[in-house]
Amino acid sequence: MNILVTDDSKMARKMLIKTLDDCITEEHEIYQASNGEECVEVYKDKKPDLIFLDLTMPVMDGFEALKKLKEINPNVKVIIVSADIQKGSLDRVLKDGAKDFVKKPIDKDKMKIIFNKFRF
């Protein structure tokens, strides 16, 4: 399984990757991006199976990145991981095609729920 972790915070990416490494038993490769524009470019190049995407980032935010990813591949699997838990943001990303929305920080329990819920 190939996974793309997108967040402008290097520490947030590091924590999410640690959680992924602790939860996934199968062989996997993790790619990183620090903004939405990088996310889209890495997706085009690497075609990861799953994307974890922050919403508030410079250059291109997660809302715009999600739209571009869905234009490239309507079946792309994106999980939003954000501190922005406003109902409007949640409704917007789910309407735009995100599979789920998880409040930061993400821990092992939340990660296991995601993987069980979607059978990644």
Secondary structure, 3 states (H helix, E strand, C coil): CEEEEECCCHHHHHHHHHHHHHHCCCCCEEEEECCHHHHHHHHHHHCCCEEEECCCCCCCCHHHHHHHHHHHCCCCCEEEEECCCCHHHHHHHHHCCCCEEEECCCCHHHHHHHHHHHCC
